[in-house]
Amino acid sequence: MRQCSLLVLLGLATASHAADLKDLPANTFVEIKYTTEQPPWAKDDQGQFARQGWNKLVYDPDGKRVLLYDRWVDKKHGGQTIYGNCLFGLDPASGKLSPIKIDNWTKMEPKGGGYRTLALPENDDEPTPSPRHVYHAFEYVPELKSVFICNGANQSVIDKNGKLVGHDECDGAWKLDLTTNKWTRINADGCPPNRLDDGMAYCPDIKCLVYTGANGQLWLLDVEKNSWRKAKNSPPPRTTMGRTIFYDAPRHRMLIVGGGQLDVWQKGKALEFREVFAFDPKTETVKRLADAPTALYTTHLAHDTKRDLFFTVAVFNKNEQPSGMFAYDPKKDAWSEVKPANEIPPHKSWMGWMQLCYDSHHDCLVGKVSDKFFAFRYDPAK
């Protein structure tokens, strides 16, 4: 990666407001400065965005915003925990981050230390999913103007009787209708078991959410019938924590990438983390594609539909794996490295995979690291 001078970086920071998305410099990560709005009912209890991670960015073309599920901190909802409890929307054009829907749950701190997650009284009248890590089992379905989540992690949940039920409360799927702003639990048999750190993406060709879960098994959720079933074929079985899945619209297929045993990418090449498969939703067959150039775990493949390329960003501060920005060309079934004009933020002080999606209205990638958002417009000619 080419080094930028301090003056150039400061200049980009100054010019990095969301209103300047139309004039983004090519191949450059530019920070999107944002302000956080308050819920309409907040008066004396002002809250704030408190990023926790273990989540996914998706683009909502109807609202022209980026959606994510993360932590909203205020007194009513118990303050800080490591679990997401709120659907947020980031408008890259205005630089506004809004809490769209906060779950009706809070936190208590027992005398022995730690904390417990419990439902607020409002949850009886308006049920909402318990706070959790949603991982990549989080998706927006444009036809229904709804967000879906399925399974997840929260080991601190207690029921009404004070019994610790933990992750079990996160089992199953929920749908948030954004026209009514109401959550509904999807009561359907055959839901994938909750093994944590799974992925899910919508396939409009079959009107199903495709869920990649335990041992690589694929499940299909028919969003019209609210029914689950296993796919006829799945990638070869193995440990697949952190495997993710994305829709490839021009080829009417799903791309399934990476995953494996937690932290094993730190040892040797860990080639299983580089595996990429295509799932044909019509025939329900699986095909092995070209391996990625680095390890992929809870990794975003953002489809730049204008250039028909999928992008991912990975940083390994101990050089366990190749770091950088990489592009997958689905027409050639080939990977290449992208050389940004500046350092991948926040430079070499972190290890992880950038949360990433493509904003089709502003023709740029939107990425997130920690609590910062960035825009990036690719120009292969520069």
C-alpha positions as CSV (number, residue, x, y, z in Angstrom):
1,M,0.0,0.0,0.0
2,R,1.2,3.5,-0.8
3,Q,1.9,5.7,2.1
4,C,0.2,9.1,2.5
5,S,1.7,12.0,4.1
6,L,0.2,13.4,7.3
7,L,-1.0,16.5,5.4
8,V,-2.8,14.4,2.8
9,L,-4.5,12.4,5.6
10,L,-5.6,15.5,7.4
11,G,-6.9,16.9,4.1
12,L,-9.0,13.8,3.6
13,A,-10.3,14.0,7.1
14,T,-11.4,17.6,6.6
15,A,-13.1,16.8,3.3
16,S,-14.7,13.6,4.4
17,H,-18.3,14.7,5.1
18,A,-21.0,12.5,3.7
19,A,-22.3,15.4,1.5
20,D,-19.1,15.0,-0.6
21,L,-19.7,11.4,-1.7
22,K,-20.2,12.6,-5.3
23,D,-16.7,13.9,-5.3
24,L,-14.8,11.1,-3.7
25,P,-11.2,10.7,-4.7
26,A,-10.6,7.5,-6.6
27,N,-9.5,4.4,-4.7
28,T,-9.2,6.3,-1.4
29,F,-10.8,5.5,2.0
30,V,-12.5,8.7,3.1
31,E,-14.1,8.9,6.6
32,I,-17.8,9.6,6.7
33,K,-18.4,12.0,9.6
34,Y,-21.7,11.4,11.2
35,T,-24.0,12.6,14.0
36,T,-26.2,10.3,16.1
37,E,-29.9,11.2,16.3
38,Q,-32.0,10.6,19.4
39,P,-35.3,8.6,19.5
40,P,-38.4,10.9,19.4
41,W,-39.3,9.8,23.0
42,A,-35.9,10.6,24.5
43,K,-35.9,13.6,26.7
44,D,-34.0,13.3,30.0
45,D,-32.5,9.9,28.9
46,Q,-30.3,10.8,26.0
47,G,-28.6,7.7,24.4
48,Q,-25.7,7.0,22.2
49,F,-24.3,4.5,19.7
50,A,-21.8,2.1,21.3
51,R,-20.4,-0.2,18.7
52,Q,-19.8,-3.8,19.8
53,G,-19.2,-5.6,16.5
54,W,-20.2,-9.2,15.7
55,N,-22.5,-7.9,13.1
56,K,-23.0,-7.2,9.4
57,L,-23.6,-4.1,7.2
58,V,-26.4,-4.4,4.6
59,Y,-27.6,-1.7,2.2
60,D,-31.3,-0.7,2.1
61,P,-31.9,0.7,-1.4
62,D,-35.4,1.8,-0.4
63,G,-34.3,4.0,2.5
64,K,-30.9,4.8,0.8
65,R,-29.2,3.9,4.0
66,V,-26.8,1.3,5.6
67,L,-28.4,-0.9,8.2
68,L,-26.6,-2.6,11.1
69,Y,-27.6,-4.1,14.4
70,D,-25.5,-2.9,17.3
71,R,-25.7,-1.3,20.8
72,W,-27.8,1.7,21.9
73,V,-26.8,2.9,25.4
74,D,-29.2,4.7,27.6
75,K,-30.5,4.3,31.2
76,K,-33.8,2.7,30.2
77,H,-32.0,-0.1,28.3
78,G,-29.4,-0.8,30.9
79,G,-26.4,1.0,29.7
80,Q,-23.4,-0.8,28.3
81,T,-23.1,-4.5,27.4
82,I,-21.4,-6.3,24.7
83,Y,-24.7,-7.2,22.9
84,G,-26.5,-5.4,20.2
85,N,-30.0,-4.2,21.0
86,C,-30.9,-1.8,18.2
87,L,-31.4,-1.6,14.5
88,F,-29.5,1.5,13.2
89,G,-29.6,3.2,9.9
90,L,-26.7,5.3,8.5
91,D,-27.6,7.8,5.8
92,P,-24.3,8.4,4.1
93,A,-25.6,11.4,2.2
94,S,-26.6,13.4,5.3
95,G,-24.1,11.8,7.8
96,K,-26.9,10.9,10.2
97,L,-26.9,7.7,12.3
98,S,-30.4,6.9,13.6
99,P,-31.7,4.3,16.0
100,I,-34.6,2.8,14.0
101,K,-35.8,0.2,16.6
102,I,-34.5,-0.5,20.1
103,D,-35.3,-3.8,21.7
104,N,-37.6,-3.9,24.8
105,W,-34.8,-5.3,27.0
106,T,-32.6,-3.9,29.7
107,K,-29.8,-5.0,32.0
108,M,-29.4,-5.8,35.7
109,E,-26.2,-6.2,37.7
110,P,-26.4,-9.0,40.4
111,K,-24.4,-8.7,43.6
112,G,-21.9,-11.3,42.5
113,G,-20.8,-9.1,39.6
114,G,-21.3,-9.3,35.9
115,Y,-24.8,-8.5,34.4
116,R,-28.0,-10.2,33.2
117,T,-30.2,-9.3,30.3
118,L,-33.9,-9.2,31.0
119,A,-37.1,-8.0,29.3
120,L,-38.7,-4.7,30.1
121,P,-42.5,-4.6,30.9
122,E,-43.1,-3.2,27.4
123,N,-41.9,-6.5,25.9
124,D,-45.2,-8.2,27.1
125,D,-47.3,-6.0,24.8
126,E,-44.7,-5.6,22.1
127,P,-42.3,-8.6,21.9
128,T,-38.9,-7.9,20.5
129,P,-35.8,-10.2,20.1
130,S,-33.4,-10.2,23.0
131,P,-30.2,-8.3,22.6
132,R,-27.5,-10.4,20.9
133,H,-24.6,-10.7,18.5
134,V,-26.4,-11.2,15.2
135,Y,-23.2,-12.1,13.4
136,H,-24.0,-12.4,9.7
137,A,-27.5,-13.9,10.1
138,F,-29.0,-10.4,9.5
139,E,-30.5,-9.3,6.2
140,Y,-32.8,-6.8,4.5
141,V,-35.5,-8.1,2.1
142,P,-36.6,-5.3,-0.2
143,E,-39.8,-7.0,-1.4
144,L,-41.1,-7.1,2.1
145,K,-39.3,-3.9,3.3
146,S,-38.3,-6.0,6.3
147,V,-35.2,-6.9,8.3
148,F,-34.7,-10.6,9.3
149,I,-32.4,-12.0,12.0
150,C,-31.9,-15.6,13.0
151,N,-30.2,-17.1,16.0
152,G,-27.3,-15.3,17.7
153,A,-25.4,-15.1,21.0
154,N,-26.2,-13.7,24.4
155,Q,-25.2,-15.8,27.4
156,S,-26.6,-13.4,29.9
157,V,-30.3,-13.6,29.2
158,I,-32.7,-14.5,32.1
159,D,-36.3,-15.4,31.9
160,K,-39.2,-13.9,33.9
161,N,-38.5,-16.2,36.7
162,G,-34.9,-15.1,36.9
163,K,-33.5,-18.4,35.4
164,L,-30.4,-18.0,33.3
165,V,-31.4,-19.2,29.8
166,G,-28.6,-17.6,27.8
167,H,-28.2,-18.2,24.1
168,D,-31.4,-20.3,24.1
169,E,-33.5,-17.1,24.1
170,C,-31.8,-16.1,20.8
171,D,-32.9,-19.3,19.0
172,G,-35.1,-18.8,16.0
173,A,-35.9,-16.1,13.4
174,W,-37.5,-12.7,13.7
175,K,-38.8,-10.2,11.2
176,L,-38.9,-6.5,11.6
177,D,-41.5,-4.8,9.3
178,L,-40.0,-1.4,8.6
179,T,-43.4,0.0,7.5
180,T,-44.9,-0.6,11.0
181,N,-41.6,-0.8,12.9
182,K,-42.8,-4.0,14.7
183,W,-41.0,-7.2,15.3
184,T,-42.6,-10.6,14.8
185,R,-41.2,-14.0,15.8
186,I,-41.3,-16.5,13.0
187,N,-42.7,-19.7,14.5
188,A,-41.7,-22.4,12.0
189,D,-40.3,-25.9,12.5
190,G,-37.0,-26.9,11.1
191,C,-35.1,-23.7,12.0
192,P,-31.3,-24.2,11.9
193,P,-29.7,-25.0,15.3
194,N,-28.1,-22.0,17.0
195,R,-24.4,-22.8,16.8
196,L,-23.3,-19.1,16.8
197,D,-21.4,-17.1,14.2
198,D,-23.5,-18.2,11.2
199,G,-24.5,-16.3,8.0
200,M,-27.6,-15.6,6.0
201,A,-28.5,-13.8,2.8
202,Y,-31.7,-13.3,0.7
203,C,-32.2,-14.9,-2.7
204,P,-35.0,-13.2,-4.6
205,D,-35.0,-15.9,-7.3
206,I,-36.6,-18.3,-4.9
207,K,-37.9,-15.8,-2.3
208,C,-35.9,-17.5,0.4
209,L,-33.3,-16.6,2.9
210,V,-30.3,-19.0,2.6
211,Y,-28.7,-19.8,5.9
212,T,-25.3,-21.3,6.2
213,G,-24.9,-23.0,9.6
214,A,-23.6,-26.0,11.5
215,N,-21.0,-28.1,9.6
216,G,-21.7,-26.2,6.4
217,Q,-25.4,-27.2,6.1
218,L,-27.6,-24.8,4.1
219,W,-31.2,-24.1,5.1
220,L,-33.9,-22.2,3.2
221,L,-36.5,-20.0,4.8
222,D,-39.4,-19.2,2.5
223,V,-40.2,-15.7,3.5
224,E,-43.8,-15.9,2.1
225,K,-44.7,-19.2,3.7
226,N,-42.5,-18.8,6.8
227,S,-41.3,-22.3,6.4
228,W,-37.8,-23.8,6.8
229,R,-36.2,-26.8,5.0
230,K,-32.7,-28.1,4.4
231,A,-31.2,-27.5,1.0
232,K,-30.7,-30.6,-1.2
233,N,-27.0,-30.0,-1.3
234,S,-24.5,-28.1,0.8
235,P,-20.7,-27.5,0.7
236,P,-18.6,-30.3,2.1
237,P,-19.2,-30.7,5.9
238,R,-16.7,-29.2,8.3
239,T,-16.5,-26.6,11.0
240,T,-17.8,-23.4,9.5
241,M,-17.9,-20.8,12.2
242,G,-17.7,-17.4,10.6
243,R,-18.7,-18.6,7.1
244,T,-20.7,-15.9,5.3
245,I,-23.0,-15.8,2.3
246,F,-23.9,-13.2,-0.3
247,Y,-26.2,-12.9,-3.4
248,D,-24.7,-12.7,-6.8
249,A,-27.5,-11.2,-8.8
250,P,-26.2,-11.3,-12.4
251,R,-25.5,-15.0,-12.1
252,H,-28.6,-15.8,-9.9
253,R,-26.5,-17.6,-7.3
254,M,-25.2,-17.4,-3.8
255,L,-21.5,-17.0,-2.9
256,I,-20.5,-18.9,0.3
257,V,-17.1,-17.9,1.7
258,G,-14.6,-18.8,4.3
259,G,-15.2,-20.0,7.9
260,G,-13.7,-22.6,10.0
261,Q,-12.6,-23.3,13.5
262,L,-12.2,-20.1,15.6
263,D,-8.7,-18.6,15.6
264,V,-7.1,-21.4,13.5
265,W,-6.3,-18.8,10.8
266,Q,-3.5,-17.8,13.1
267,K,-1.8,-21.1,12.6
268,G,-0.3,-21.9,9.2
269,K,-2.1,-21.2,5.9
270,A,-5.5,-22.5,7.2
271,L,-6.6,-23.0,3.6
272,E,-10.2,-23.9,4.6
273,F,-10.7,-20.2,5.4
274,R,-10.0,-19.4,1.8
275,E,-12.7,-21.6,0.2
276,V,-15.4,-20.1,-1.9
277,F,-18.5,-21.9,-3.2
278,A,-21.4,-21.1,-5.5
279,F,-24.9,-22.3,-4.6
280,D,-27.4,-22.5,-7.4
281,P,-30.8,-21.8,-5.7
282,K,-32.8,-23.4,-8.6
283,T,-31.0,-26.7,-8.8
284,E,-29.7,-26.5,-5.2
285,T,-26.3,-27.7,-6.4
286,V,-22.9,-26.5,-5.1
287,K,-19.7,-25.6,-7.1
288,R,-16.2,-24.9,-5.8
289,L,-14.9,-21.6,-7.0
290,A,-11.4,-20.0,-7.0
291,D,-9.9,-19.8,-3.5
292,A,-9.5,-16.4,-1.9
293,P,-6.0,-14.9,-1.5
294,T,-6.4,-14.7,2.3
295,A,-8.3,-16.1,5.2
296,L,-12.0,-15.1,5.4
297,Y,-13.9,-15.2,8.7
298,T,-17.1,-13.3,9.3
299,T,-16.0,-11.6,6.1
300,H,-18.1,-9.1,4.0
301,L,-18.1,-9.5,0.2
302,A,-19.6,-6.2,-1.0
303,H,-21.0,-6.4,-4.5
304,D,-20.1,-3.3,-6.5
305,T,-22.9,-3.8,-9.0
306,K,-21.7,-1.1,-11.4
307,R,-18.4,-2.8,-11.9
308,D,-19.6,-6.3,-11.1
309,L,-16.9,-6.9,-8.6
310,F,-17.0,-8.2,-5.1
311,F,-14.7,-6.5,-2.6
312,T,-13.4,-7.6,0.8
313,V,-10.9,-6.0,3.2
314,A,-8.7,-7.9,5.7
315,V,-6.0,-6.8,8.0
316,F,-3.7,-9.1,10.1
317,N,-1.4,-7.0,12.3
318,K,0.8,-10.0,13.1
319,N,1.1,-11.1,9.4
320,E,-0.7,-14.4,10.1
321,Q,-2.3,-14.0,6.6
322,P,-2.0,-11.7,3.7
323,S,-3.5,-8.3,4.4
324,G,-5.1,-5.9,2.0
325,M,-8.1,-5.1,-0.1
326,F,-9.1,-7.8,-2.6
327,A,-11.5,-8.0,-5.5
328,Y,-13.3,-11.1,-6.8
329,D,-14.3,-11.0,-10.5
330,P,-17.2,-13.4,-10.8
331,K,-17.0,-13.3,-14.6
332,K,-13.5,-14.7,-14.6
333,D,-13.7,-16.6,-11.3
334,A,-10.5,-14.8,-10.3
335,W,-9.2,-12.7,-7.4
336,S,-6.9,-9.7,-7.5
337,E,-5.4,-7.3,-5.0
338,V,-6.6,-3.7,-5.0
339,K,-4.0,-1.1,-4.0
340,P,-5.8,1.8,-2.2
341,A,-4.3,5.3,-2.5
342,N,-4.1,5.5,1.3
343,E,-3.8,3.1,4.2
344,I,-6.6,0.8,5.1
345,P,-8.2,2.5,8.1
346,P,-7.2,2.5,11.0
347,H,-3.8,1.5,9.6
348,K,-1.9,-1.3,11.2
349,S,-3.3,-1.0,14.7
350,W,-6.0,-3.6,14.3
351,M,-6.7,-7.1,13.1
352,G,-9.9,-8.0,11.4
353,W,-12.2,-7.9,8.5
354,M,-13.8,-4.6,7.5
355,Q,-17.6,-4.5,7.6
356,L,-18.5,-3.5,4.0
357,C,-21.5,-3.0,1.7
358,Y,-22.1,-1.2,-1.6
359,D,-24.2,2.0,-1.7
360,S,-25.7,1.8,-5.2
361,H,-27.2,5.3,-5.0
362,H,-23.9,7.0,-4.4
363,D,-21.8,4.4,-6.2
364,C,-19.4,3.7,-3.4
365,L,-18.5,1.1,-0.9
366,V,-19.3,1.9,2.7
367,G,-17.1,0.3,5.3
368,K,-17.0,0.3,9.1
369,V,-14.1,-0.3,11.5
370,S,-14.9,0.2,15.2
371,D,-17.2,3.2,15.4
372,K,-16.0,4.8,12.2
373,F,-17.5,4.7,8.7
374,F,-15.6,5.1,5.5
375,A,-16.5,5.5,1.8
376,F,-14.5,4.1,-1.1
377,R,-15.0,4.4,-4.8
378,Y,-13.1,2.1,-7.0
379,D,-11.6,3.2,-10.3
380,P,-9.6,0.5,-12.0
381,A,-8.1,3.1,-14.4
382,K,-6.3,4.9,-11.6
